[in-house]
């Protein structure tokens, strides 16, 4: 979503930030983190922690899924943020188990890790963007979203995914905040049960304009649910720049213990618009230094859904940018 917020928009600055380098080498060997969720005993933690970069399929919507995965592997990405949608892996397809098994085989063959994302715009309703949500007044509608998330958990388990991503949804008109928070907790309960059984973290994303919009809102939900072990956080770095009171690097530090999935793109203060790297205000080396310091082992996925028309181009530019930012971060002060 690209709805502007009411906050101000400062003058962009590029100090300390890398620029895209189209000629950079993007053929580095792929190393998959799929089966290494925690550092091995004896790991040297004095050296900089390796970050695993992925690219979201919602930014490659014009490609067949197999082609999208091949492009990412060829570019040297560590993994993929797979949005369940009709053009790639349709979560409502009758042959879903067969397609999921084939996907697992393809990911293994390419050496790609995966996180399952559930932000498809019209996968459940052709008329309502991101509808129905976990907050809808109609219990049958809420149940449809719950079913999608439970399907996502099963897919994640079958494909060895790091986590399943989800979000709260926008508070419906006429719904008071207490009722909305109660609905969110109640509708997430069966999803958390499924995630616990499958051993897959459920990573809730604070989304501008939604009921759960900030890190503080995530902790409100966590407390309301009794801090279940499988409940984690999807942190979108651009959203931190957009509306959090802390800097993106400080948001990463604050979120560290709960991080299960990370999305990354450029953004400007007060404007919820996902931008290619270098087009916004974020100083990335300190952000990536902070992320490495947390010891986060999952994927950091480039999130450019509005740039799918040029998805392969942006995928090619994004990884060298992030690698250069990592190199700069190693000399920065976390």
Beta strands, then each sheet from edge to edge (+ up, - down):
strand 1: 52-56
strand 2: 79-83
strand 3: 113-117
strand 4: 163-166
strand 5: 201-205
strand 6: 231-236
strand 7: 259-264
strand 8: 266-268
strand 9: 271-275
strand 10: 299-302
sheet 1: 3+ 2+ 1+ 10+ 7+ 6+ 5+ 4+
sheet 2: 8+ 9-
end
